[in-house]
Amino acid sequence: MFPNMELKWALLLLGFFLSSSESDGECGIGFKKIKSSCEDENECETPNRCGENAQCVNTNGSYYCTCDEGFRSNPPNFTAATAGQCVDINECTENTHTCSTDRVCVNTIGSYICTCPKGYRGQRLDSSCEDVDECVSSVCGVHRRCNNTLGNVTCICSPGFDTHENNTCTDIDECKDPDVCGTNANCRNLPGSFICECHSGYSNYGNNQSKCTEMDCDQFKPRPDAEHTPEKLKHLMSLLKNSCESLNDTQGEHLTGKELLENFCNSTDDLLSDGNIADGETMSQFLDTVEKGMRLIGPQLKEPVSRMETHNTIAEVAVRRGQAPPSGRVILSTDSALFNTSWETVVGKSYPGFAFVALVSFNDMNSSSDQFHTMSRERSDDSDRNITYRLNSKVVTVVVSNPETKQLSEPVTIIFTHEQERAESEGVAYSCVFWNETEGAWSGLGCERVWSNDTHTKCSYSHLSSFALLMALYPVQDSFELVLITRVGLVLSLLCLFLCILTFRFCRSIQGTRNSIHLHLSVCLFIADLVFLCGISSTHNQITCAIVAGLLHFFFLSAFCWMLLEGVQLYRMVVLVFHTTVKHLYMYAVGYGVPLVIVIISASTFPKGYGTDRHCWLSLDGYFILSFFAPVCIIVLLNCFFFIITVWKLANKFSSLNPDLSKLKQIRSFTMTAVAQLCVLGGTWVFGFFLFQENGTEVMLYLFTILNSLQGALIFIMHCLLSKPVRTEYYNLFGRPHKKKAEYRVGQSNSSQKPLRSDGSTAESQM
């Protein structure tokens, strides 16, 4: 602090006045005489001149005092004569400190310090204050729980203890409440806890503070009324029965819940991989065992959520424990389903101290057709409309700790993932179903479909069981136009095929190997079309329908085999240029023997495959249709190869047969020949493969129907009316004799057996 300027000048003037009077003989105040002159006296040399917490400042002839930093006096500058005193300045109350907001100002003598509040600490002045966890050291004592808060700590009694009057914690005797363990157990009090010791035949599944429920280990025995129980299902039941019995033996060792869940999933994998669950009785036994098994395994799991995934089984289980029942939503999911419900629904009316919910999904679980009869009875018009059902999701089982699940207070929802991505349409509808163990079939009672799209369907259920999603396939009704086209085309083809048979049999100018192939092809197509026209709808008699389906199977396969022989013969003529012909015995073996072997094997393997509810044709069950579809695909692919080679060779032949022939006429002749071969080789059946596509199905259906119902007419046009030798025979038979008919017949008698000639003809008859 600086001295007052006025006082300083006054003292200086006083010293000057006194020094000026020195000439009279004496030195003034503040001066001392040294030899013959007066010099200033340093008053600050006197100890403690200004007192504590002050500094002395000497002046000429006087002095003054100033307070140290952090102190003040009144007046600010003083001398010993003015009785000044320096007092401490409180920077904290006067708010002149520089402490940060998270620190506390503490005044000191002449200064201040910035410190962290109680319960906080800071390593450096420039760092922030951090909370001190007082619970690290046992500050609460015995039977107390330490609860650290910001800057403070609270001590509360541990669970099972109560606060006494003198602020001590005493044990609570839970066993005084007779309902804490129920009537099926003895309660034993422990310091801060208790144990429910179950009576014989009861268990709380290792949850020692839960009520005990009756253990029925005999429920895992095969049903006495079950005629046939698979061995692996018996093994699964035995596994669960042993685990159940081990719970009654508190002294013995038993598997943990996680180990038991893993063994359970592995056992179901073995069972499902064998495909033994084919009938309703076995399905009921299996799903019932799964439900009872999860009720045994679920309470033994320790983790809040447990998941086990194997090849054929996926299980997810949520478990909650505590004195109070859980609340809120619970969601479980597998790769095929998402389950959503509330813990209130899982718990139900009684709460034994634990609650669990399990979602289990199964792969490779196919249902046979007789397992959908309940759905047909629930919808009375299904049998009349020939509606068929098919599973379009994996089968899932939902199990909760609530024993009353036949009528839930709140519906549960499951979102299924479609096995086949297919949206609803006129021919497809989705139904939410559950497994009815009484009926041994799928049922839709108590099930409601909320929404559906291409990939997922959401279902709502008022009860719990095993669930799935059914895809109802409604038969597409043939339109009047399609039926009319089919019948008119077949009648026309029958007439044309009859003329082809007469022509190929009695026309001498075209006799040869290819003529024989055309003859037998026409015979097979004639019989197949005739049987199709007369008996395809004979579904009223099962035996008759099976015979019709068998005949169609044989003669259509035979027709395709003769088409294959046509392709082979064409390849020999055009590419290999063989003059020899195929022996008739070999042709009969391929044309009639191969189809006969296929039909015999198919009929003996799956006789029920002949005849369906709608048509007398091959059944789609068990992929039986492949007995026709697979050979047809092979033959069409081979004939496509022969057709491409033929077209390529023909293009070269037509360009070299007659260079003077107009290009337009060459193209016309080539096109007619190629189309003729396309019909004979079965190319029109290629349109049938596109019927399985989503887009353009109706267009392909009409093209397939028109071309194949008129296949006989196309063969007659291409190989009879457009063949010069045949036209000549027709003219000789129905018109006037021609002079050159004999010469022409001799020149063309064996043309079908010879390779293409390089003369000037267009070779229409040869092809």
C-alpha positions in Angstrom: 0.0 0.0 0.0 1.3 3.6 -0.8 1.5 6.5 1.7 -0.7 9.5 1.5 1.0 12.1 -0.7 -0.2 15.1 1.4 1.2 13.7 4.6 4.5 13.0 2.9 4.9 16.6 1.7 4.0 17.9 5.1 6.7 15.8 6.8 9.2 17.0 4.2 8.4 20.6 4.8 8.7 20.1 8.5 12.1 18.6 8.1 13.2 21.4 5.9 12.0 24.0 8.4 13.8 22.3 11.2 17.0 21.9 9.1 16.9 25.6 8.2 16.9 26.5 11.9 19.9 24.3 12.4 22.1 27.3 11.8 20.9 28.7 15.1 22.8 25.8 16.8 20.4 22.7 17.4 19.2 19.9 14.9 15.4 19.5 14.5 13.3 16.4 15.2 14.2 13.5 12.9 17.8 14.7 12.5 20.9 14.2 14.5 24.1 16.2 14.7 27.1 14.6 13.3 30.2 16.8 13.7 29.1 20.2 12.6 26.1 19.2 10.5 22.6 17.7 11.0 21.8 14.5 9.2 18.5 12.5 8.9 17.8 9.9 11.5 16.5 6.5 10.3 13.6 5.8 12.6 13.0 2.5 10.9 16.1 1.1 12.5 14.1 0.9 15.8 12.7 -2.7 16.0 8.9 -3.2 15.7 8.5 0.5 15.0 5.2 -0.1 13.1 4.0 -3.2 14.9 3.0 -6.6 13.4 2.1 -7.2 9.8 3.4 -3.7 8.8 6.5 -2.3 7.1 8.4 0.9 8.1 9.3 3.4 5.4 11.9 6.0 6.3 11.7 9.6 5.0 13.9 12.7 5.4 13.4 13.7 9.0 10.5 11.2 9.6 8.9 7.9 8.6 5.6 6.2 7.9 4.1 2.7 8.2 2.4 0.5 5.5 0.5 -2.8 6.1 1.6 -6.1 4.5 -0.3 -7.5 1.5 -3.5 -9.1 2.8 -3.8 -6.5 5.6 -5.3 -3.1 5.9 -5.2 -0.2 8.5 -7.1 2.9 9.3 -5.7 5.3 8.4 -4.0 3.6 5.5 -0.6 5.1 6.2 0.3 5.8 9.8 3.2 6.2 12.3 3.6 5.0 15.8 2.2 8.3 17.0 -1.1 7.8 15.0 -1.7 4.4 16.6 -2.4 2.6 13.3 -3.0 -1.2 13.3 -2.9 -3.7 10.4 -5.9 -6.1 10.4 -6.4 -9.2 8.1 -8.5 -8.8 4.9 -11.1 -11.7 4.4 -10.9 -12.2 0.7 -13.5 -15.0 0.9 -16.3 -12.8 2.3 -15.4 -9.8 0.2 -15.3 -12.1 -2.9 -11.9 -11.0 -4.0 -10.5 -14.5 -4.4 -9.8 -16.3 -7.6 -11.1 -19.8 -6.7 -12.9 -21.8 -9.4 -16.6 -22.6 -9.0 -16.0 -26.3 -7.9 -13.6 -25.2 -5.1 -14.2 -23.6 -1.7 -12.4 -20.4 -0.5 -10.8 -20.7 3.0 -9.4 -17.4 4.5 -5.9 -17.4 6.1 -3.9 -14.7 7.9 -2.9 -12.4 5.2 -4.2 -14.6 2.4 -6.6 -17.4 1.4 -6.5 -21.0 -0.1 -8.8 -22.8 -2.6 -9.8 -26.3 -1.5 -12.2 -29.0 -2.7 -15.5 -29.3 -0.8 -15.9 -32.2 1.7 -16.2 -35.5 0.0 -14.2 -34.3 -3.0 -10.5 -34.2 -3.8 -8.3 -32.5 -6.4 -4.7 -33.4 -7.2 -3.7 -29.9 -8.4 -5.1 -26.4 -8.1 -5.7 -26.3 -11.8 -7.5 -29.7 -11.9 -11.2 -30.2 -11.1 -12.5 -31.7 -7.9 -13.4 -35.4 -8.0 -15.9 -37.2 -5.7 -14.3 -39.4 -3.1 -15.8 -42.9 -2.8 -16.0 -43.3 0.9 -17.4 -46.8 0.4 -13.9 -48.1 -0.4 -13.2 -48.1 3.3 -15.7 -49.8 5.5 -17.2 -46.7 7.0 -20.7 -48.3 7.6 -19.8 -51.2 9.8 -21.4 -54.7 10.0 -24.6 -55.6 8.2 -24.8 -52.2 6.5 -24.6 -51.3 2.9 -22.6 -48.2 1.9 -24.2 -46.0 -0.7 -21.8 -43.4 -2.1 -23.2 -40.1 -3.3 -21.6 -36.9 -4.6 -19.6 -35.6 -1.8 -21.3 -37.7 0.8 -22.1 -41.3 1.8 -25.2 -43.0 3.3 -25.3 -46.2 5.2 -28.4 -48.4 5.1 -29.0 -51.9 6.6 -28.3 -54.8 4.3 -31.3 -56.9 2.9 -32.6 -59.1 5.7 -31.7 -56.6 8.4 -33.7 -53.8 10.0 -32.6 -50.5 11.7 -32.6 -50.6 15.4 -33.3 -47.7 17.8 -29.6 -47.2 18.5 -28.9 -47.1 14.8 -27.7 -50.6 14.6 -28.9 -53.3 12.1 -30.6 -56.4 13.5 -31.6 -59.6 11.6 -35.1 -59.9 10.3 -36.7 -63.3 10.9 -38.4 -64.0 7.5 -39.7 -67.3 8.7 -42.2 -65.6 11.0 -44.3 -65.1 7.8 -45.8 -68.5 7.2 -46.4 -67.8 3.5 -42.7 -67.0 2.7 -42.0 -70.6 1.8 -45.5 -71.9 1.5 -46.9 -75.2 2.9 -44.6 -77.4 0.8 -41.3 -76.4 2.5 -39.7 -75.7 5.9 -38.3 -72.2 6.4 -34.9 -71.9 8.0 -33.8 -68.4 9.1 -30.2 -67.3 8.4 -28.4 -64.0 9.3 -29.8 -61.6 6.7 -31.5 -64.4 4.7 -33.6 -67.6 4.8 -33.8 -70.9 3.0 -36.9 -72.9 1.9 -36.2 -76.5 2.4 -38.7 -78.4 0.1 -40.6 -81.4 1.3 -40.0 -84.8 -0.5 -41.5 -84.7 -3.9 -41.3 -80.9 -4.2 -38.6 -78.6 -5.6 -37.9 -74.9 -6.1 -35.4 -75.8 -8.9 -32.4 -74.5 -6.9 -34.1 -71.1 -6.1 -33.7 -71.5 -2.3 -35.9 -68.5 -1.5 -38.8 -69.5 -3.7 -41.8 -71.6 -3.0 -41.7 -75.3 -3.8 -43.9 -76.9 -6.4 -44.7 -80.6 -6.8 -42.3 -82.6 -9.0 -43.9 -85.1 -11.3 -41.0 -86.9 -12.9 -43.3 -89.6 -14.3 -44.6 -87.1 -16.8 -41.4 -87.7 -18.9 -42.4 -91.4 -19.5 -43.9 -92.3 -22.9 -47.6 -92.2 -23.1 -49.3 -95.5 -22.4 -51.7 -95.0 -25.4 -48.8 -94.2 -27.8 -48.4 -97.1 -30.2 -45.0 -96.1 -31.4 -42.5 -93.8 -29.8 -39.2 -93.2 -31.6 -36.1 -94.4 -29.6 -34.5 -90.9 -29.7 -37.7 -89.4 -28.3 -37.5 -92.0 -25.5 -33.8 -90.9 -25.0 -34.9 -87.2 -24.6 -37.6 -88.2 -22.1 -35.1 -90.2 -20.1 -32.7 -87.3 -20.0 -35.4 -85.0 -18.6 -36.6 -87.6 -16.2 -33.1 -88.1 -14.7 -32.7 -84.4 -14.3 -36.0 -84.1 -12.6 -35.2 -86.9 -10.1 -31.8 -85.3 -9.4 -33.5 -82.1 -8.2 -35.2 -84.1 -5.4 -31.8 -85.3 -4.2 -30.3 -82.2 -2.6 -27.1 -84.0 -1.7 -26.4 -85.5 -5.1 -24.7 -83.8 -8.1 -26.8 -82.7 -11.0 -26.3 -80.8 -14.3 -26.5 -77.0 -14.3 -29.4 -75.4 -16.2 -27.1 -74.3 -19.1 -25.7 -77.9 -19.4 -29.2 -79.3 -19.3 -30.4 -76.9 -22.0 -27.4 -77.8 -24.3 -28.1 -81.6 -23.9 -31.8 -80.9 -24.5 -31.1 -79.1 -27.8 -28.6 -81.8 -29.0 -31.2 -84.5 -28.3 -33.9 -82.7 -30.3 -31.4 -82.3 -33.1 -30.8 -86.0 -33.3 -34.5 -86.7 -33.2 -35.4 -84.1 -35.9 -32.5 -85.1 -38.2 -34.0 -88.6 -38.6 -37.3 -87.3 -39.8 -39.2 -89.5 -37.4 -41.9 -86.9 -36.6 -44.2 -87.6 -39.5 -47.5 -88.5 -37.8 -49.7 -86.4 -35.5 -49.3 -88.8 -32.5 -45.5 -88.5 -32.5 -45.7 -84.7 -33.1 -48.0 -84.4 -30.1 -45.6 -86.4 -27.9 -42.6 -84.5 -29.1 -44.1 -81.0 -28.6 -45.6 -82.0 -25.2 -42.1 -83.2 -24.1 -40.5 -80.0 -25.3 -43.0 -77.9 -23.3 -42.6 -80.0 -20.1 -38.8 -80.0 -20.6 -38.6 -76.2 -20.8 -40.7 -75.9 -17.6 -38.0 -78.0 -16.0 -35.0 -76.3 -17.5 -36.1 -72.6 -17.4 -36.1 -72.1 -13.6 -32.6 -73.6 -13.3 -31.0 -71.1 -15.7 -29.0 -68.4 -13.8 -28.5 -65.8 -16.5 -31.2 -63.2 -17.2 -31.3 -64.3 -20.8 -29.9 -67.6 -22.1 -29.6 -68.6 -25.7 -28.7 -72.0 -27.2 -28.4 -72.6 -31.0 -27.8 -76.0 -32.6 -28.4 -77.3 -36.2 -32.1 -78.0 -35.8 -33.0 -76.2 -32.6 -32.8 -72.6 -31.4 -33.9 -71.8 -27.8 -33.9 -68.4 -26.0 -35.0 -68.2 -22.3 -35.5 -65.1 -20.1 -35.5 -65.6 -16.3 -36.3 -63.1 -13.5 -36.0 -63.7 -9.7 -36.9 -61.6 -6.7 -39.4 -61.0 -3.9 -41.5 -58.8 -6.2 -42.9 -60.0 -9.5 -41.2 -58.5 -12.6 -43.1 -56.0 -14.8 -42.8 -54.5 -18.3 -42.4 -56.1 -21.7 -40.4 -59.1 -22.7 -39.2 -59.9 -26.2 -37.5 -63.1 -27.4 -36.4 -63.9 -30.9 -34.9 -66.7 -33.1 -34.0 -66.6 -36.7 -37.6 -67.5 -37.7 -39.8 -65.8 -35.1 -40.1 -62.9 -32.7 -42.2 -63.3 -29.6 -43.7 -60.3 -27.6 -45.6 -60.3 -24.4 -45.6 -58.8 -20.9 -44.1 -60.1 -17.7 -47.5 -59.9 -16.1 -48.8 -62.5 -18.6 -45.7 -64.6 -17.9 -46.2 -64.6 -14.1 -50.0 -65.0 -14.0 -51.9 -65.0 -10.8 -49.3 -66.8 -8.6 -45.6 -65.8 -8.2 -43.4 -68.4 -6.6 -40.3 -66.1 -6.5 -39.2 -66.6 -10.1 -40.6 -66.3 -13.6 -39.4 -67.4 -17.0 -40.4 -67.4 -20.6 -38.9 -69.6 -23.4 -39.1 -69.5 -27.2 -37.9 -72.6 -29.0 -37.9 -73.0 -32.8 -37.3 -76.2 -34.8 -36.0 -76.8 -38.3 -36.7 -79.8 -40.5 -40.1 -80.4 -39.0 -42.4 -81.3 -41.9 -46.1 -81.9 -41.5 -48.0 -84.5 -43.5 -51.2 -83.7 -45.2 -53.4 -85.5 -42.6 -52.2 -83.0 -40.0 -54.3 -80.2 -41.6 -57.7 -81.9 -41.3 -58.7 -79.8 -38.3 -58.2 -76.7 -40.4 -60.4 -78.2 -43.1 -63.2 -78.9 -40.6 -63.0 -75.4 -39.2 -63.6 -74.1 -42.7 -66.4 -76.2 -44.1 -65.9 -75.1 -47.7 -62.2 -76.1 -47.9 -62.9 -79.7 -48.9 -65.3 -78.6 -51.6 -62.8 -76.0 -53.0 -59.9 -78.5 -52.8 -57.8 -76.1 -50.6 -54.5 -77.5 -49.5 -52.3 -76.3 -46.7 -48.5 -76.1 -46.3 -46.3 -74.8 -43.5 -44.6 -71.6 -44.5 -42.7 -71.0 -41.3 -40.7 -73.0 -38.7 -42.5 -74.5 -35.9 -42.0 -72.6 -32.6 -43.0 -73.5 -29.0 -43.6 -70.9 -26.3 -43.4 -71.8 -22.6 -44.0 -69.6 -19.6 -43.9 -70.1 -15.9 -47.6 -69.3 -15.7 -49.4 -72.6 -15.4 -52.7 -71.2 -16.7 -52.2 -70.5 -20.4 -55.4 -71.8 -22.0 -57.0 -68.4 -21.8 -54.6 -65.5 -21.4 -55.7 -62.1 -20.0 -53.7 -60.4 -22.7 -53.0 -61.8 -26.2 -49.4 -62.5 -27.1 -47.9 -61.8 -30.6 -45.5 -63.7 -32.8 -44.0 -62.4 -36.0 -43.1 -65.3 -38.3 -40.5 -65.2 -41.0 -41.7 -66.8 -44.2 -39.8 -69.9 -45.4 -40.9 -68.9 -49.0 -41.1 -65.2 -49.7 -44.5 -65.0 -51.2 -47.3 -62.4 -50.8 -50.9 -63.1 -50.4 -52.9 -63.3 -53.6 -56.0 -65.0 -55.0 -54.3 -68.3 -54.8 -52.5 -67.9 -51.5 -53.7 -67.0 -48.0 -51.9 -67.2 -44.6 -53.3 -68.7 -41.5 -52.0 -68.4 -37.9 -52.3 -71.8 -36.2 -51.4 -73.8 -33.1 -50.8 -77.5 -32.5 -54.0 -79.1 -31.2 -52.7 -82.1 -29.2 -56.3 -83.5 -28.8 -56.9 -83.6 -32.5 -53.3 -84.3 -33.4 -53.4 -81.5 -36.1 -53.0 -77.8 -36.7 -55.9 -75.6 -35.7 -56.7 -71.9 -36.1 -59.0 -71.5 -33.0 -57.9 -68.6 -30.8 -55.4 -67.4 -33.5 -55.7 -64.2 -35.4 -53.6 -62.8 -38.3 -52.8 -59.2 -37.7 -50.9 -58.3 -40.9 -48.8 -60.0 -43.6 -46.4 -59.1 -46.4 -44.0 -60.9 -48.7 -41.6 -61.9 -45.9 -43.3 -61.8 -42.6 -46.7 -62.4 -40.9 -47.8 -61.1 -37.5 -50.1 -63.4 -35.5 -52.0 -62.8 -32.2 -52.8 -65.7 -29.8 -55.1 -65.9 -26.8 -53.4 -69.0 -25.5 -49.9 -70.6 -25.5 -48.8 -73.7 -27.2 -46.7 -74.6 -30.2 -47.3 -72.4 -33.2 -46.7 -72.1 -36.9 -47.8 -70.3 -40.0 -49.9 -72.1 -42.6 -50.0 -71.2 -46.3 -53.3 -72.1 -47.8 -53.1 -72.8 -51.5 -56.3 -72.2 -53.3 -56.6 -74.0 -56.6 -56.6 -71.7 -59.6 -59.9 -72.3 -61.4 -59.4 -72.8 -65.1 -61.1 -70.2 -67.2 -63.8 -71.1 -69.7 -61.5 -69.8 -72.5 -58.6 -72.0 -71.4 -60.8 -75.1 -71.2 -62.3 -74.4 -74.6 -58.9 -73.9 -76.2 -57.7 -77.2 -74.7 -60.6 -79.3 -75.8 -60.8 -77.8 -79.3 -57.0 -78.1 -79.7 -57.0 -81.7 -78.6 -59.9 -82.7 -80.9 -58.1 -81.1 -83.8 -54.8 -82.7 -82.8 -56.4 -86.2 -82.5 -57.8 -85.8 -86.0 -54.4 -84.7 -87.4 -52.5 -87.4 -85.5 -54.9 -90.0 -86.9 -54.1 -88.7 -90.4 -50.4 -88.7 -89.6 -50.5 -92.3 -88.4 -52.2 -93.3 -91.7 -49.7 -91.3 -93.8 -46.6 -92.5 -92.0 -47.8 -96.1 -92.1 -49.0 -96.4 -95.8 -47.0 -93.6 -97.7 -44.3 -95.6 -99.4 -42.3 -92.6 -100.6 -41.2 -91.6 -97.1 -40.6 -95.0 -95.5 -37.4 -95.1 -93.4 -36.0 -94.7 -89.9 -37.3 -91.2 -89.4 -40.7 -92.1 -90.7 -40.9 -95.0 -88.1 -39.9 -92.5 -85.4 -42.7 -90.1 -86.5 -45.2 -92.9 -86.7 -44.6 -94.1 -83.1 -44.4 -90.5 -81.9 -47.8 -89.8 -83.4 -49.3 -93.1 -81.9 -48.1 -92.1 -78.4 -49.3 -88.6 -78.7 -52.7 -89.8 -80.1 -53.2 -92.2 -77.1 -52.0 -89.6 -74.6 -54.3 -86.9 -75.9 -57.3 -89.2 -76.1 -56.8 -90.4 -72.5 -56.3 -86.8 -71.4 -59.4 -85.6 -73.1 -61.6 -88.4 -71.8 -60.2 -89.1 -68.4 -58.3 -86.2 -66.9 -61.3 -85.2 -64.8 -62.3 -88.7 -63.6 -61.5 -87.9 -60.0 -64.8 -89.4 -58.7 -63.3 -92.9 -58.8 -59.9 -93.3 -57.2 -58.9 -96.5 -59.1 -60.0 -95.1 -62.5 -58.2 -91.9 -61.8 -55.0 -93.7 -60.9 -55.1 -95.8 -64.1 -55.7 -92.6 -66.2 -52.7 -90.9 -64.4 -50.5 -94.0 -65.0 -51.4 -94.1 -68.7 -50.7 -90.4 -69.2 -47.4 -90.9 -67.4 -46.3 -93.7 -69.6 -47.5 -92.3 -73.0 -46.2 -88.8 -72.5 -42.8 -90.2 -71.4 -42.9 -92.5 -74.4 -43.6 -89.5 -76.7 -40.6 -87.7 -75.2 -38.4 -90.7 -75.7 -39.4 -90.9 -79.4 -38.6 -87.2 -79.6 -35.2 -88.0 -78.2 -34.7 -90.7 -80.9 -35.7 -88.1 -83.5 -33.0 -85.8 -82.2 -30.4 -88.6 -82.2 -31.3 -89.7 -85.8 -31.2 -86.1 -86.9 -27.7 -85.7 -85.4 -26.6 -88.8 -87.2 -27.9 -87.6 -90.5 -26.8 -84.0 -90.4 -23.5 -84.1 -88.4 -22.2 -87.7 -88.6 -23.6 -88.3 -92.1 -24.3 -92.0 -91.4 -25.9 -94.1 -94.0 -26.9 -96.8 -91.6 -30.1 -96.7 -89.6 -30.8 -97.4 -86.0 -32.2 -100.9 -85.3 -35.8 -101.0 -84.5 -35.2 -103.2 -81.5 -33.0 -100.4 -79.9 -35.6 -97.8 -80.8 -38.4 -99.8 -79.1 -36.2 -100.3 -76.0 -35.8 -96.6 -75.7 -39.2 -95.5 -76.9 -41.3 -97.9 -74.8 -38.9 -99.7 -72.5 -37.4 -96.7 -70.6 -40.9 -95.1 -69.9 -42.2 -98.5 -68.7 -39.3 -98.9 -66.3 -39.8 -95.4 -64.9 -43.6 -96.0 -64.4 -43.1 -99.4 -62.7 -40.5 -98.0 -60.3 -42.7 -94.9 -59.6 -45.9 -97.0 -59.0 -44.2 -99.5 -56.7 -42.4 -96.7 -54.7 -45.3 -94.4 -54.2 -48.6 -95.8 -55.6 -50.6 -92.9 -54.0 -48.9 -90.5 -56.3 -51.2 -91.3 -59.2 -54.2 -89.1 -59.0 -55.0 -85.9 -57.2 -58.1 -84.2 -55.9 -58.4 -82.0 -58.9 -57.0 -84.0 -61.8 -55.9 -87.5 -62.7 -52.3 -86.7 -62.9 -49.1 -87.0 -60.8 -49.2 -85.8 -57.2 -46.9 -83.0 -55.9 -46.5 -84.8 -52.6 -43.0 -86.2 -51.9 -41.7 -84.6 -55.2 -43.4 -87.4 -57.0 -43.8 -85.1 -60.0 -40.1 -85.4 -60.6 -40.6 -88.9 -62.0 -42.0 -87.1 -65.0 -40.4 -83.7 -64.8 -36.8 -84.9 -64.5 -36.7 -87.2 -67.6 -38.5 -84.5 -69.6 -35.9 -81.9 -68.6 -33.1 -84.2 -69.6 -34.7 -85.0 -73.0 -35.5 -81.3 -73.8 -31.9 -80.3 -72.9 -30.4 -83.0 -75.2 -32.8 -82.1 -78.0 -31.9 -78.4 -77.6 -28.3 -79.4 -78.3 -29.4 -81.5 -81.3 -31.6 -78.6 -82.5 -28.8 -76.0 -82.3 -26.4 -78.3 -84.2 -29.1 -79.0 -86.8 -29.8 -75.3 -87.3 -26.1 -74.5 -87.7 -25.6 -77.3 -90.2 -28.8 -76.4 -92.1 -27.6 -72.8 -92.5 -24.5 -74.1 -94.2 -26.3 -76.6 -96.3 -28.9 -74.2 -97.6 -26.2 -71.7 -98.7 -24.4 -74.4 -100.7 -27.2 -76.5 -102.1 -28.2 -74.0 -104.8 -26.3 -70.7 -105.0 -28.7 -69.5 -107.7 -31.7 -69.9 -105.4 -33.0 -66.6 -104.1 -32.0 -65.7 -100.6 -35.7 -65.2 -99.5 -36.6 -68.7 -100.6 -33.6 -70.1 -98.8 -34.7 -68.3 -95.6 -38.2 -69.6 -96.0 -37.2 -73.2 -96.6 -34.8 -73.0 -93.6 -37.4 -71.5 -91.3 -40.0 -74.1 -92.2 -37.6 -76.9 -91.6 -36.4 -75.5 -88.3 -40.0 -75.0 -87.0 -40.8 -78.5 -88.0 -37.9 -79.9 -86.0 -38.8 -77.7 -83.1 -42.3 -79.2 -82.9 -41.1 -82.8 -83.2 -38.2 -82.4 -80.7 -40.6 -81.1 -78.0 -39.6 -77.5 -78.1 -43.1 -76.3 -77.4 -42.9 -77.9 -73.9 -40.2 -75.3 -73.0 -43.0 -72.8 -72.3 -44.2 -75.1 -69.4 -41.0 -74.4 -67.5 -41.9 -70.7 -67.3 -45.2 -71.4 -65.5 -43.2 -71.5 -62.3 -42.1 -67.8 -62.7 -44.0 -65.1 -60.8 -44.3 -62.7 -63.8 -46.0 -63.6 -67.0 -47.6 -66.8 -65.7 -50.9 -66.3 -67.3 -49.4 -65.5 -70.7 -47.1 -68.6 -70.5 -50.1 -70.7 -69.5 -52.0 -69.8 -72.6 -49.0 -70.2 -74.9 -48.2 -73.6 -73.3 -51.8 -74.8 -73.7 -52.3 -73.6 -77.3 -49.0 -75.0 -78.6 -49.2 -78.4 -76.9 -52.9 -79.0 -77.5 -52.1 -78.3 -81.2 -48.9 -80.3 -81.3 -50.6 -83.0 -83.4 -51.9 -80.4 -85.9 -48.4 -78.9 -86.1 -46.8 -82.3 -86.8 -49.4 -83.0 -89.6 -48.8 -79.6 -91.2 -45.0 -79.7 -91.1 -44.4 -83.3 -92.0 -47.4 -84.1 -94.2 -48.8 -81.1 -95.9 -45.5 -79.3 -96.4 -43.7 -82.5 -97.6 -43.5 -82.8 -101.4 -43.5 -86.6 -101.4 -46.6 -86.7 -99.1 -48.4 -84.1 -101.2 -47.7 -86.1 -104.3 -49.1 -89.2 -102.6 -52.2 -87.3 -101.5 -52.6 -85.9 -105.1 -52.3 -89.4 -106.6 -54.8 -90.8 -104.1 -57.4 -88.1 -104.4 -56.6 -86.5 -107.8 -55.8 -87.6 -111.4 -52.7 -89.8 -112.1 -49.5 -87.9 -112.9 -47.1 -89.1 -115.5 -44.0 -88.6 -113.4 -45.3 -90.0 -110.1 -43.5 -93.3 -110.5 -40.2 -91.6 -111.2 -40.5 -89.2 -108.3 -41.5 -92.0 -106.0 -38.4 -94.0 -107.0 -36.1 -91.0 -106.5 -37.5 -90.3 -103.1 -38.2 -93.7 -101.7 -35.2 -93.8 -99.3 -34.5 -90.1 -98.9 -35.2 -90.2 -95.2 -32.5 -92.7 -94.6 -29.8 -90.8 -96.5 -27.8 -87.7 -95.6 -28.5 -84.4 -97.2 -27.7 -84.2 -100.9 -25.8 -81.3 -102.5 -28.1 -81.0 -105.5 -30.3 -78.1 -106.3 -33.4 -79.2 -104.3 -34.4 -77.3 -101.2 -34.4 -80.5 -99.1 -37.8 -79.9 -97.6 -38.7 -83.5 -97.7 -35.5 -84.6 -96.2 -36.0 -82.5 -93.1 
